[in-house]
């Protein structure tokens, strides 16, 4: 158990001064009072807000970020990027994955995330065979998370086919091949090591209907994540084979509820938006990756109007910054409508977006239904202490601080970051930053020689 004391904190009831917070052995908030004396707690400078849960990550892609920006004359879209990514991933071994994951997760903590849901599909060895332990690659990711000190929810991915027509995987995809039974085995191995897990279905094109149902039967508990409707070509292919668009097709196949995270969900009709929002599922949005890959704009105004839940993730890690994801999400709305505020209500837009991403991220991370947006008893103690004297926040009061955080990007104002009640970032620097970065640089040097 540990105790922390903050000058101010954003609670469910609003901003409160002199907040003393205690955590239990699981890293959850067990005691939370305002107008309190430190009484032996560690004193944290600044204003505490919830750290976001990063609801969609492919950790290994951190080492690929920025390495696909020169045209090779191939397709100039997501599918061309994917081919380059396949070439990169073919060279990664277990040690590489661990080092890259540690770097990505360290950067997440520094960027305002307190936990991550890892959408893990790099299962097999370089030759496409299983290792001695099916979970060896997943366990490497978990060791990277331990090194960084971030809360991890590892989601092994079912991945079986190359298209909606059931075509077999290409040679470059065979490291990803895993059935629902394989994923169940990996989850059991991870849980024996104390790693929290869930289920991921790569996409409707990669998991046929019968395999979706089998995987769901093997996963009665925990969150369920799926890539859905990211690209227009994906929508067109789904229509051609099934006669339905991806989101509508998913709702035909499965009982989608609050356990689900619909990653991207970029291209939805009005009817799909209404059904998905009503289900209680979270839209898992990754605006910096979606922009990098030219996916399109998420229909944020319609989703909000329908009461839909949302969270953000860094996906391919071209950017690892929670505020940047929230900012770009709203900027997409503004660009699409050519207006600054589109049916968003009054008051602090930054605070409303941060609250939505906080609640939705926690829900998608846990799979346990609607989560509180602000600091409250029982939730994981994932917090950011803002430097209120930072130029982006100076003289901002109350929820206006979120507008400075989200919409005034002049350096991160994150003084302290806490994951599961443990301080991992002090004065903007990760507590194991030098060792993690040194190992990452060595890994990159090796990969660039191969």
C-alpha positions in Angstrom: 0.0 0.0 0.0 1.1 3.5 -0.7 -0.1 7.0 0.0 0.2 10.2 -2.2 -0.8 13.8 -1.5 -1.7 16.3 -4.2 -2.1 20.0 -4.1 -5.2 19.6 -6.2 -7.0 16.8 -8.0 -9.9 16.4 -10.4 -12.4 14.1 -8.6 -15.9 12.9 -9.8 -17.3 15.8 -7.7 -15.0 18.4 -9.3 -11.7 20.0 -8.4 -10.6 19.5 -4.8 -7.7 20.9 -2.9 -5.2 19.0 -0.7 -6.2 15.5 -1.8 -4.8 12.4 0.0 -4.9 9.2 -2.0 -4.1 5.6 -0.8 -3.8 2.5 -2.9 -4.3 -1.1 -2.2 -2.1 -4.1 -3.1 -3.7 -4.2 -6.6 -2.8 -0.6 -7.4 -6.4 0.6 -7.0 -7.6 3.7 -5.1 -8.7 2.5 -1.6 -8.9 5.9 0.1 -9.5 9.4 -1.3 -10.2 12.5 0.7 -9.8 16.2 0.1 -8.8 19.1 2.5 -6.4 16.6 4.0 -3.0 16.8 5.5 -0.2 14.8 3.9 0.1 12.7 7.1 3.1 10.8 5.9 2.0 10.5 2.3 4.5 11.4 -0.5 3.8 15.0 -1.5 3.3 15.5 -5.3 3.5 18.9 -6.8 0.8 20.1 -9.2 -2.8 19.1 -10.1 -3.7 15.5 -10.5 -5.9 14.2 -13.3 -6.6 10.7 -14.6 -4.0 9.3 -16.9 -5.6 7.8 -19.9 -5.6 4.1 -20.8 -4.1 3.6 -24.2 -6.7 1.2 -25.7 -4.8 0.2 -28.9 -1.1 -0.5 -29.2 1.1 -2.7 -31.5 4.2 -2.3 -29.4 6.7 -3.7 -32.0 5.7 -1.0 -34.5 7.4 1.7 -32.3 10.7 0.7 -34.0 9.0 1.0 -37.5 7.6 4.5 -36.9 9.1 7.0 -39.3 10.6 4.2 -41.5 7.9 4.1 -44.2 7.8 7.7 -45.3 9.8 7.3 -48.5 7.8 6.1 -51.5 8.9 2.8 -53.0 6.7 3.1 -56.0 4.2 0.7 -54.6 0.6 1.4 -53.5 0.4 4.8 -51.8 -2.0 3.8 -49.1 -2.5 1.7 -46.0 -1.9 -1.5 -48.0 1.4 -0.3 -49.3 2.5 0.7 -45.7 1.4 -2.8 -44.5 3.7 -4.5 -47.0 6.6 -2.5 -45.7 5.7 -3.3 -42.1 5.6 -7.0 -43.0 9.2 -6.7 -44.2 10.2 -5.1 -40.9 8.5 -7.5 -38.6 10.0 -10.5 -40.3 13.4 -9.6 -38.7 12.2 -9.3 -35.1 13.2 -11.9 -32.4 12.0 -12.2 -28.8 14.7 -10.0 -27.4 14.0 -7.3 -30.0 10.3 -7.3 -29.1 11.0 -7.0 -25.4 13.3 -4.0 -25.9 11.0 -2.2 -28.3 8.0 -2.8 -26.0 9.8 -1.3 -23.1 10.7 1.8 -25.1 7.1 2.2 -26.3 5.6 1.8 -22.9 8.1 4.1 -21.2 7.1 6.8 -23.8 3.4 6.1 -23.1 3.9 6.9 -19.4 5.8 10.1 -20.3 3.0 10.9 -22.7 0.1 10.8 -20.2 -1.0 7.1 -20.4 -1.2 5.0 -17.2 -2.1 1.7 -18.8 -2.2 0.0 -22.2 -4.2 -2.6 -24.0 -1.8 -4.4 -26.3 -3.3 -5.8 -29.5 -0.7 -8.6 -29.9 -0.5 -10.5 -33.1 3.2 -11.3 -33.5 2.9 -14.8 -32.2 5.4 -17.1 -34.0 9.1 -17.4 -34.7 10.7 -16.0 -37.9 10.1 -19.2 -39.8 6.4 -19.2 -38.9 6.7 -22.1 -36.4 5.6 -21.9 -32.8 8.4 -21.6 -30.3 8.8 -24.0 -27.4 6.2 -21.9 -25.6 3.3 -20.4 -27.6 3.3 -17.5 -25.3 7.0 -16.6 -25.7 6.4 -13.5 -27.8 3.6 -12.3 -25.6 5.7 -12.8 -22.5 8.4 -10.7 -24.1 5.9 -7.9 -24.4 4.9 -8.4 -20.8 8.6 -8.1 -19.7 8.8 -4.9 -21.6 5.8 -3.6 -19.7 7.3 -4.7 -16.4 10.5 -2.8 -17.3 8.6 0.4 -18.0 6.1 -0.1 -15.1 2.9 0.4 -17.1 -0.4 -1.4 -16.4 -0.7 -4.0 -19.2 -3.8 -5.7 -20.6 -2.4 -8.2 -23.2 -4.9 -9.1 -25.9 -3.6 -12.1 -28.0 -5.0 -11.9 -31.5 -6.9 -14.5 -33.5 -5.6 -14.3 -37.1 -6.4 -16.9 -39.7 -7.1 -15.6 -43.3 -6.0 -13.0 -45.7 -9.4 -11.8 -46.9 -13.1 -12.0 -46.6 -13.1 -14.8 -49.1 -11.1 -17.0 -46.7 -7.9 -16.9 -48.7 -4.9 -18.4 -46.8 -2.3 -16.2 -45.2 0.7 -15.1 -47.2 4.2 -16.1 -46.2 4.7 -12.7 -44.7 1.6 -13.1 -42.5 2.4 -16.6 -41.1 4.0 -15.2 -37.9 0.6 -13.9 -37.0 -1.3 -17.2 -37.5 -3.3 -18.2 -34.4 -6.6 -19.9 -33.8 -9.0 -19.3 -30.9 -7.6 -22.3 -29.2 -4.1 -20.9 -29.6 -5.1 -17.6 -28.1 -6.8 -19.4 -25.2 -3.5 -21.3 -24.5 -1.5 -18.0 -24.6 -4.0 -16.3 -22.3 -3.7 -19.1 -19.8 0.1 -18.9 -19.9 0.1 -15.2 -19.4 -2.4 -15.3 -16.5 -0.1 -17.9 -14.8 2.5 -15.1 -14.9 0.1 -12.6 -13.4 -0.6 -10.8 -16.7 -4.1 -9.4 -17.3 -5.5 -10.6 -20.6 -8.4 -10.3 -23.0 -9.3 -11.4 -26.5 -8.6 -9.7 -29.8 -10.0 -10.7 -33.2 -7.8 -9.1 -35.8 -10.6 -8.1 -38.2 -13.5 -9.7 -40.1 -11.2 -10.3 -43.1 -8.7 -12.2 -40.9 -11.2 -14.2 -38.8 -14.0 -16.2 -40.5 -17.5 -16.2 -38.9 -17.2 -19.8 -37.4 -13.8 -18.9 -35.9 -15.2 -15.7 -34.4 -17.9 -17.7 -32.6 -15.4 -20.3 -31.4 -13.0 -17.7 -30.1 -15.9 -16.0 -28.2 -17.0 -19.3 -26.7 -13.4 -19.7 -25.4 -13.4 -16.1 -23.9 -16.3 -15.8 -21.5 -14.6 -13.0 -19.6 -12.5 -9.9 -20.3 -12.4 -7.3 -23.0 -12.9 -8.1 -26.7 -11.2 -5.9 -29.3 -11.4 -5.9 -33.1 -10.1 -3.8 -36.0 -13.3 -2.7 -37.9 -14.1 -0.5 -40.9 -10.7 1.2 -40.9 -10.3 1.5 -44.7 -12.7 2.1 -47.5 -11.2 -0.9 -49.4 -12.1 -3.0 -46.4 -15.7 -1.8 -46.5 -15.9 -2.5 -50.2 -14.5 -6.0 -49.9 -16.8 -6.9 -47.1 -19.8 -5.6 -49.1 -18.7 -7.6 -52.1 -18.4 -10.9 -50.2 -21.1 -10.6 -47.5 -23.5 -8.0 -48.8 -23.0 -6.1 -45.5 -20.7 -3.3 -44.3 -18.2 -4.4 -41.6 -19.9 -2.9 -38.6 -23.3 -4.2 -39.6 -21.8 -7.6 -40.4 -20.1 -7.8 -37.0 -23.5 -7.1 -35.3 -25.0 -10.0 -37.3 -22.3 -12.4 -36.1 -21.9 -11.5 -32.5 -23.7 -10.0 -29.5 -21.7 -6.8 -29.2 -21.9 -5.2 -25.8 -19.8 -3.1 -23.4 -17.0 -5.7 -23.4 -16.2 -4.8 -27.0 -13.8 -2.1 -28.4 -14.4 -1.3 -32.0 -10.9 -0.1 -33.1 -11.0 2.7 -35.7 -14.7 2.2 -36.9 -13.8 5.0 -39.3 -16.4 4.3 -42.0 -19.9 3.8 -40.6 -23.4 4.6 -41.8 -25.9 6.4 -39.6 -27.6 3.1 -38.9 -24.3 1.5 -37.9 -23.4 4.5 -35.7 -26.8 4.2 -33.9 -26.5 0.4 -33.3 -22.9 0.5 -32.2 -23.4 3.4 -29.8 -26.5 1.8 -28.3 -24.5 -1.5 -27.7 -22.3 0.3 -25.1 -19.1 -0.7 -27.0 -16.2 1.7 -27.1 -14.9 3.2 -30.3 -11.2 2.8 -30.1 -9.8 5.8 -32.0 -6.1 6.3 -33.0 -6.1 9.7 -34.8 -2.4 10.1 -35.3 -2.1 6.6 -36.9 -5.4 7.1 -38.8 -4.0 10.4 -40.2 -0.6 8.8 -41.0 -2.3 6.0 -43.0 -4.9 8.2 -44.7 -7.8 6.3 -43.2 -10.2 9.2 -43.0 -12.1 11.1 -40.3 -14.1 9.3 -37.6 -17.7 10.6 -37.5 -17.2 12.2 -34.1 -20.2 14.5 -34.1 -22.6 11.8 -35.0 -21.0 9.4 -32.5 -21.3 11.9 -29.7 -24.9 12.8 -30.6 -25.7 9.1 -30.4 -24.2 8.8 -26.9 -21.3 6.6 -28.1 -18.4 5.9 -25.8 -14.8 6.5 -27.0 -11.2 6.2 -26.0 -7.8 6.7 -27.7 -4.7 4.8 -28.5 -1.4 5.3 -30.2 -1.6 2.2 -32.4 1.5 2.3 -34.7 3.2 4.9 -32.4 4.1 7.5 -34.9 3.1 9.7 -32.0 2.9 8.7 -28.3 1.1 11.5 -26.6 -2.4 11.2 -25.0 -3.2 14.9 -25.4 -2.2 14.8 -29.1 -4.6 11.9 -29.9 -7.4 13.9 -28.2 -6.5 17.1 -30.0 -6.3 15.5 -33.4 -9.6 13.7 -32.9 -11.3 17.0 -32.4 -9.3 18.7 -35.2 -10.6 16.1 -37.6 -14.1 17.1 -36.6 -13.3 20.7 -37.1 -11.7 20.1 -40.5 -14.5 18.0 -41.7 -17.2 20.5 -40.7 -15.1 23.7 -41.2 -16.3 24.9 -37.8 -14.6 25.0 -34.4 -17.4 23.6 -32.2 -19.8 21.1 -33.7 -22.7 20.2 -31.4 -20.3 19.7 -28.5 -22.2 21.7 -25.8 -20.9 24.5 -23.7 -17.9 24.8 -21.3 -14.5 23.2 -21.6 -14.2 21.1 -24.7 -10.8 19.8 -23.5 -12.4 18.6 -20.2 -15.3 16.8 -22.0 -12.9 15.1 -24.4 -10.5 14.0 -21.6 -13.4 12.7 -19.5 -14.7 10.7 -22.5 -11.3 9.3 -23.3 -10.7 8.5 -19.6 -14.0 6.6 -19.1 -13.9 4.9 -22.5 -10.2 3.9 -22.2 -10.8 2.4 -18.7 -13.8 0.5 -20.0 -11.9 -0.9 -23.1 -9.0 -1.8 -20.9 -11.0 -3.7 -18.3 -14.0 -5.0 -20.3 -16.1 -4.4 -17.2 -18.6 -1.8 -18.5 -19.1 1.9 -18.0 -16.2 3.3 -16.0 -15.8 6.6 -14.1 -14.2 9.5 -15.9 -12.5 11.2 -13.0 -10.5 10.0 -10.0 -12.7 7.8 -7.7 -12.6 5.0 -5.3 -12.0 1.5 -6.7 -10.4 2.5 -10.0 -6.8 1.9 -10.9 -4.5 4.6 -9.5 -3.3 5.9 -12.9 -2.7 9.6 -12.6 -0.9 12.5 -14.1 0.2 15.5 -12.0 0.2 18.6 -14.2 2.7 21.3 -13.8 0.3 24.2 -13.3 3.1 26.7 -13.9 3.9 25.3 -17.3 3.4 28.0 -20.0 0.5 26.1 -21.5 -1.3 26.0 -18.2 -0.2 29.1 -16.3 -3.2 31.1 -15.0 -5.7 28.4 -16.2 -8.1 27.4 -13.4 -10.3 24.4 -13.0 -11.4 22.5 -16.1 -9.9 25.2 -18.3 -6.6 23.4 -17.6 -7.7 20.7 -19.9 -8.1 23.2 -22.8 -4.5 24.2 -22.2 -3.4 20.6 -22.0 -5.3 19.4 -25.1 -5.3 22.5 -27.4 -2.1 24.4 -26.5 0.8 22.1 -27.5 4.0 23.7 -26.3 5.6 20.8 -24.6 4.2 18.3 -22.2 3.2 19.7 -18.8 3.4 16.3 -17.2 5.3 16.7 -13.9 4.6 13.2 -12.5 3.0 10.1 -13.9 1.7 7.3 -11.7 0.6 3.8 -12.9 -1.1 1.5 -10.5 -0.2 3.8 -7.6 3.6 3.7 -8.4 5.4 6.8 -9.6 7.1 6.0 -12.9 7.8 9.5 -14.2 9.3 12.3 -12.0 9.9 15.8 -13.2 9.0 14.6 -16.7 11.6 11.9 -16.8 11.0 8.1 -16.5 12.7 6.5 -13.5 14.5 3.9 -15.8 14.8 6.0 -18.9 18.5 5.6 -19.5 18.6 1.8 -19.3 15.5 1.4 -21.5 16.7 3.8 -24.1 20.2 2.3 -24.2 18.8 -1.2 -24.9 16.4 0.2 -27.5 19.2 1.9 -29.4 21.2 -1.3 -29.4 18.2 -3.1 -30.8 17.7 -0.6 -33.6 21.4 -0.7 -34.5 21.1 -4.5 -34.9 17.9 -4.3 -36.9 19.2 -1.7 -39.2 22.3 -3.9 -40.0 20.1 -6.9 -40.8 
